[in-house]
Amino acid sequence: DTGVSQNPRHKITKRGQNVTFRCDPISEHNRLYWYRQTLGQGPEFLTYFQNEAQLEKSRLLSDRFSAERPKGSFSTLEIQRTEQGDSAMYLCASSLIAGTGNTIYFGEGSWLTVV
Amino acid sequence: GESVGLHLPTLSVQEGDNSIINCAYSNSASDYFIWYKQESGKGPQFIIDIRSNMDKRQGQRVTVLLNKTVKHLSLQIAATQPGDSAVYFCAENIDAQGGSEKLVFGKGMKLTVNP
């Protein structure tokens, strides 16, 4: 499978613990995005990278959240001191800059439950 | 604030019928629109996109229509099949031409196809 890969797919953690999610984008895609989705809602933009540079961050990305893409390939999203309100599905997506289109492909998501 | 919304939260159709899913957007500056399909427990799957310089685009069994005058987007699915059952999201990019990568999603509309 050559799609966007995310792991772990499911994570249950106690409030106050740190969690990290990993995303492997589609090969050669230079843009990588993180979104968050809660039940019954559409995905909400968190941040995106072009290669290793983080170019845009949403106000939803509080100080407890940090995303990295050190080598311009895979990315990690870390949430520190998790809160119950962080429970959601965290979606990663990637795209390749093209002249006429920039289709964004999503992974299957990482479910986070904070108890 | 700017938002993307769907007119109908649920739609039930008979297998073989044509389906039409509607979406209203509020930001007249949006220049790129995407339809995604999301099955339970999975990430959004790209269906079709359209740029603001077009008013119609066709794919395999799907057609997207864009009416910029009334800021309305629709997805038509021909000969709907049980496998089309899912939640459908429309998303807009407010400034794709300017390099923005932020997609704004609506809440979603659930399509149920009855055999």
Interface residues (C-beta under 8 A of the other chain):
Chain A: V4 Q6 R31 Y33 Y35 G40 Q41 G42 P43 E44 F45 Y48 L55 E56 S58 L91 A93 S95 G101 N102 T103 I104 Y105 F106 G107 E108 G109
Chain B: V4 Y32 I34 Y36 K42 G43 P44 Q45 F46 D49 F89 A91 A96 S100 E101 K102 L103 V104 F105 G106 K107 G108
